[in-house]
Amino acid sequence: MNLKKAAVKIILLVVISLVFLTPSVPAFGGSKTLKMATTTSTENSGLLDVLLPAFTRDTGISVKVFAKGTGAAIRDGMDGNVDIIFVHARDREEKFVADGYGVYRLGVMHNDFVLLGPASDPAEIKGTSEPPVAFRKIAEKGAKFVSRGDDSGTHIKEQALWSASGVSLKTDTTQIVKKGQKRTLSFQHPEGLGERYFSIGQGMGKALTYAEEKQAYILADRGTYLKYKFGRKQGLDLEILCGGDPNLYNPYGIIPVNPARHPHVRFEWADIFARWLVSPKAQALIAGYRIQGHQAFFPDASPDAK
């Protein structure tokens, strides 16, 4: 009997020791998961790999990411499929809030779009300062061009540049399949659809890979370009041929989904995340994120963050 009592005491001591030695869990609890729809550029660039673990360490809230084109991410917010959206199409973001789907928009960061192409530059656009002029040269030369064709922020900007180029455009529709769901998309394009203009309905990373295979021109966000060019062993056989114009400015905003529209959304957690992204700590992480020495994004809430 004494041996049994001694054994019980030993077991209790071990259990108590384990309790005191186990690291404490953050106050919010590690089981809380926020659902976020965002663009493929924030994921493909590698930025989320820096931001999200830091946010979870600070709050105990994890973030489940659904990366897709901005248009699809906004629709996820409208349908209440996610708690928050992190996208880059300013006009659509402001409409999302104005229509009551989002509670507010906070400007988080920006980078810019760049027009890439092969070193041979068959359309001779290198050094062209105005993007619409470069687009017109590509069309006039009949050079190959790859479009994401996915209603993303990048695709929206590309459509605007084609429109500004003065090139004769056609309107077509296509079906995009994302995770088994089909969606019809209307888009404008110059002559040569399927021959020299390739609308592929894919994210930024896959579109860059396809453009490299075709040795074609493509509009890309700078962050994903840097990741594919300098952040991978195989690199990217495309170069920046036109960039730096104010028309290529690319701001990103964070918007919690409105619980008045969708009572099930986790607004409290979304609000914590949105405000964390514009905090000095997160803004410094954004400013400090480099790809082989190249800055990929620039903070907007704290422009002087380092």
C-alpha positions as CSV (number, residue, x, y, z in Angstrom):
1,M,0.0,0.0,0.0
2,N,2.9,2.4,0.9
3,L,4.5,1.7,-2.5
4,K,1.2,2.6,-4.2
5,K,0.9,5.9,-2.3
6,A,4.5,6.7,-3.2
7,A,3.9,6.0,-6.9
8,V,0.8,8.3,-6.8
9,K,2.8,11.1,-5.2
10,I,5.6,10.7,-7.9
11,I,3.0,10.9,-10.7
12,L,1.4,14.0,-9.2
13,L,4.8,15.7,-8.9
14,V,5.6,14.9,-12.5
15,V,2.2,16.3,-13.7
16,I,2.6,19.5,-11.7
17,S,6.2,20.0,-13.0
18,L,5.0,19.6,-16.6
19,V,2.2,22.2,-16.0
20,F,4.7,24.7,-14.8
21,L,7.3,24.0,-17.4
22,T,4.9,24.2,-20.4
23,P,5.2,27.5,-22.2
24,S,2.2,29.9,-21.7
25,V,-0.3,30.3,-24.5
26,P,-1.1,33.9,-25.6
27,A,-4.1,35.5,-24.1
28,F,-6.2,35.2,-27.3
29,G,-5.7,31.5,-27.5
30,G,-3.8,29.7,-30.3
31,S,-7.0,28.0,-31.6
32,K,-8.5,31.2,-33.0
33,T,-8.2,31.3,-36.8
34,L,-9.0,34.3,-39.0
35,K,-9.9,33.7,-42.6
36,M,-8.4,36.2,-45.1
37,A,-8.8,36.5,-48.9
38,T,-5.8,38.2,-50.4
39,T,-4.0,38.6,-53.7
40,T,-1.6,36.1,-55.1
41,S,1.1,38.8,-55.0
42,T,1.2,39.1,-51.2
43,E,1.6,35.3,-51.1
44,N,3.9,34.8,-54.1
45,S,6.2,37.6,-53.0
46,G,6.9,35.9,-49.7
47,L,5.7,38.9,-47.6
48,L,3.0,36.9,-45.7
49,D,5.7,34.4,-44.6
50,V,7.1,37.3,-42.5
51,L,4.0,39.1,-41.4
52,L,1.6,36.3,-40.4
53,P,3.9,34.4,-37.9
54,A,4.7,37.7,-36.2
55,F,1.0,38.5,-35.9
56,T,0.3,35.1,-34.4
57,R,3.1,35.4,-31.9
58,D,1.8,38.8,-30.8
59,T,-1.9,37.8,-30.5
60,G,-2.3,34.0,-30.6
61,I,-4.6,34.4,-33.7
62,S,-3.6,32.4,-36.7
63,V,-4.6,33.5,-40.3
64,K,-5.8,31.1,-42.9
65,V,-5.0,32.5,-46.3
66,F,-7.0,32.2,-49.5
67,A,-4.8,33.7,-52.3
68,K,-6.6,34.6,-55.5
69,G,-7.2,37.6,-57.8
70,T,-8.4,40.8,-56.2
71,G,-11.8,40.5,-57.9
72,A,-12.3,37.0,-56.5
73,A,-11.1,38.1,-53.1
74,I,-13.5,41.0,-53.0
75,R,-16.4,38.6,-53.9
76,D,-15.3,36.3,-51.1
77,G,-15.8,39.3,-48.8
78,M,-19.2,40.2,-50.3
79,D,-20.4,36.6,-49.8
80,G,-19.1,36.4,-46.2
81,N,-16.7,33.6,-47.0
82,V,-13.9,35.3,-45.2
83,D,-13.4,37.7,-42.3
84,I,-11.1,40.2,-44.0
85,I,-9.7,41.0,-47.4
86,F,-6.2,42.4,-48.2
87,V,-6.2,43.5,-51.9
88,H,-4.9,46.1,-54.4
89,A,-7.6,47.8,-56.5
90,R,-8.4,51.1,-54.7
91,D,-11.6,52.0,-56.5
92,R,-13.1,48.6,-55.9
93,E,-12.0,48.6,-52.3
94,E,-13.7,51.9,-51.7
95,K,-16.9,50.7,-53.4
96,F,-16.8,47.6,-51.2
97,V,-16.8,49.8,-48.1
98,A,-19.3,52.3,-49.5
99,D,-21.7,49.5,-50.4
100,G,-21.6,48.2,-46.8
101,Y,-19.6,45.0,-47.3
102,G,-16.6,46.4,-45.4
103,V,-16.4,48.3,-42.2
104,Y,-13.4,50.4,-43.1
105,R,-10.3,50.5,-45.3
106,L,-6.8,51.1,-44.0
107,G,-3.9,51.8,-46.4
108,V,-1.1,49.4,-45.5
109,M,1.6,49.6,-48.1
110,H,2.4,50.1,-51.8
111,N,4.8,49.0,-54.5
112,D,4.4,49.4,-58.2
113,F,3.7,47.5,-61.4
114,V,6.5,46.8,-63.9
115,L,6.3,45.9,-67.6
116,L,8.6,42.9,-68.2
117,G,9.8,41.3,-71.3
118,P,12.7,39.3,-72.9
119,A,16.1,40.8,-73.2
120,S,15.7,40.8,-77.0
121,D,12.8,43.3,-76.6
122,P,11.2,42.7,-80.0
123,A,8.8,45.6,-79.5
124,E,11.7,48.0,-78.6
125,I,10.0,49.3,-75.5
126,K,13.1,49.6,-73.3
127,G,13.5,53.1,-72.0
128,T,9.9,54.1,-72.8
129,S,8.7,56.3,-70.0
130,E,5.0,56.1,-70.5
131,P,3.4,52.7,-70.1
132,P,0.5,53.2,-72.6
133,V,3.1,54.0,-75.3
134,A,4.9,50.8,-74.5
135,F,1.6,48.9,-74.7
136,R,0.9,50.4,-78.1
137,K,4.3,49.4,-79.4
138,I,3.8,45.8,-78.3
139,A,0.5,45.7,-80.2
140,E,1.8,47.4,-83.3
141,K,4.8,45.1,-83.5
142,G,2.6,42.0,-83.0
143,A,4.7,40.9,-80.0
144,K,3.6,38.2,-77.6
145,F,1.9,39.4,-74.4
146,V,0.7,37.3,-71.4
147,S,-2.2,38.5,-69.4
148,R,-3.3,37.1,-66.0
149,G,-6.8,37.3,-67.3
150,D,-8.2,36.6,-63.8
151,D,-9.9,39.9,-62.7
152,S,-7.0,40.6,-60.3
153,G,-5.6,44.0,-59.4
154,T,-2.9,43.4,-61.9
155,H,-5.4,42.4,-64.6
156,I,-7.5,45.5,-63.9
157,K,-4.4,47.8,-64.2
158,E,-3.4,46.0,-67.5
159,Q,-6.9,46.6,-68.9
160,A,-6.6,50.3,-68.0
161,L,-3.2,50.6,-69.8
162,W,-4.5,48.9,-72.9
163,S,-7.4,51.4,-72.9
164,A,-5.1,54.3,-72.5
165,S,-2.8,53.0,-75.3
166,G,-5.3,54.0,-78.1
167,V,-5.0,50.5,-79.6
168,S,-8.2,49.0,-81.1
169,L,-9.6,46.6,-78.6
170,K,-12.0,43.7,-78.7
171,T,-14.2,42.5,-75.8
172,D,-14.4,38.8,-75.1
173,T,-15.6,36.5,-72.3
174,T,-13.9,33.5,-70.8
175,Q,-14.5,31.0,-68.0
176,I,-12.2,30.9,-65.0
177,V,-12.2,27.8,-62.9
178,K,-11.0,28.3,-59.3
179,K,-11.3,25.4,-56.8
180,G,-13.9,23.8,-58.9
181,Q,-16.1,26.9,-59.3
182,K,-16.6,28.4,-62.8
183,R,-17.0,32.1,-63.3
184,T,-17.5,34.0,-66.5
185,L,-15.2,37.0,-67.0
186,S,-15.4,39.8,-69.6
187,F,-12.2,41.4,-70.7
188,Q,-10.7,43.7,-73.4
189,H,-7.7,42.8,-75.5
190,P,-5.8,43.8,-78.7
191,E,-5.8,41.6,-81.8
192,G,-4.3,38.1,-81.7
193,L,-6.1,36.4,-78.8
194,G,-4.6,33.0,-78.4
195,E,-1.9,33.7,-81.0
196,R,0.1,36.5,-79.5
197,Y,-2.1,37.7,-76.7
198,F,-2.5,34.9,-74.1
199,S,-5.2,35.3,-71.4
200,I,-4.5,32.5,-69.0
201,G,-6.7,33.0,-65.9
202,Q,-3.9,32.3,-63.4
203,G,-2.1,34.0,-60.5
204,M,1.0,36.2,-60.8
205,G,3.5,33.4,-60.2
206,K,2.1,31.1,-62.9
207,A,1.7,33.9,-65.3
208,L,5.3,34.9,-64.9
209,T,6.4,31.3,-65.6
210,Y,4.2,31.2,-68.7
211,A,5.5,34.5,-70.0
212,E,9.1,33.3,-69.5
213,E,8.3,30.1,-71.5
214,K,6.8,32.2,-74.3
215,Q,9.4,34.9,-74.0
216,A,6.5,37.4,-73.9
217,Y,5.8,40.7,-72.3
218,I,3.8,40.8,-69.1
219,L,2.6,43.3,-66.5
220,A,3.6,42.2,-63.0
221,D,3.7,43.6,-59.5
222,R,7.2,44.4,-58.4
223,G,7.1,42.2,-55.3
224,T,6.4,39.0,-57.1
225,Y,8.8,39.9,-59.9
226,L,11.6,40.3,-57.4
227,K,10.8,37.0,-55.7
228,Y,10.8,35.1,-59.0
229,K,13.9,36.9,-60.4
230,F,16.1,37.0,-57.3
231,G,14.5,34.8,-54.6
232,R,14.6,31.5,-56.5
233,K,17.5,29.4,-57.5
234,Q,16.3,29.2,-61.1
235,G,15.7,32.9,-61.4
236,L,13.5,34.5,-64.2
237,D,14.6,35.1,-67.7
238,L,12.6,38.4,-68.1
239,E,13.7,42.0,-67.5
240,I,12.0,45.2,-66.4
241,L,11.7,47.2,-69.6
242,C,9.3,49.9,-68.5
243,G,8.6,51.1,-64.9
244,G,8.7,54.0,-62.5
245,D,5.8,55.9,-64.0
246,P,3.2,57.3,-61.4
247,N,0.5,55.4,-63.4
248,L,2.0,52.2,-62.2
249,Y,1.6,53.0,-58.5
250,N,0.1,50.0,-56.7
251,P,-1.5,50.5,-53.2
252,Y,-2.7,47.7,-50.9
253,G,-5.6,48.0,-48.5
254,I,-6.9,45.9,-45.6
255,I,-10.7,45.7,-45.0
256,P,-12.6,43.8,-42.3
257,V,-15.9,42.3,-43.6
258,N,-19.0,44.0,-42.1
259,P,-20.6,41.8,-39.4
260,A,-23.9,43.7,-40.0
261,R,-24.0,42.0,-43.4
262,H,-22.6,38.7,-42.2
263,P,-23.0,38.2,-38.5
264,H,-20.9,35.0,-38.5
265,V,-17.6,36.8,-39.5
266,R,-15.0,37.3,-36.8
267,F,-14.9,41.1,-36.8
268,E,-13.1,41.3,-33.5
269,W,-10.1,39.3,-34.8
270,A,-10.2,41.0,-38.2
271,D,-10.1,44.4,-36.5
272,I,-7.1,43.3,-34.4
273,F,-5.3,42.1,-37.5
274,A,-6.1,45.2,-39.6
275,R,-4.9,47.6,-36.9
276,W,-1.8,45.4,-36.2
277,L,-0.8,45.7,-39.9
278,V,-0.7,49.5,-39.6
279,S,1.1,49.4,-36.3
280,P,4.8,50.6,-36.1
281,K,5.9,47.0,-35.7
282,A,4.2,45.6,-38.8
283,Q,5.1,48.7,-40.8
284,A,8.8,48.2,-39.9
285,L,8.5,44.5,-41.0
286,I,7.1,45.6,-44.3
287,A,9.8,48.2,-44.8
288,G,12.5,45.7,-43.9
289,Y,11.3,42.9,-46.1
290,R,14.0,42.5,-48.8
291,I,14.5,40.0,-51.6
292,Q,18.2,39.7,-52.2
293,G,18.6,43.3,-51.1
294,H,15.7,44.7,-53.1
295,Q,12.8,46.3,-51.2
296,A,9.5,44.7,-52.3
297,F,6.9,46.9,-50.5
298,F,6.8,50.3,-48.9
299,P,4.7,51.1,-45.8
300,D,1.9,53.6,-46.1
301,A,0.7,54.0,-42.5
302,S,4.3,54.7,-41.3
303,P,6.2,55.9,-44.4
304,D,9.3,56.5,-42.3
305,A,9.4,53.0,-40.9
306,K,12.7,51.1,-41.2
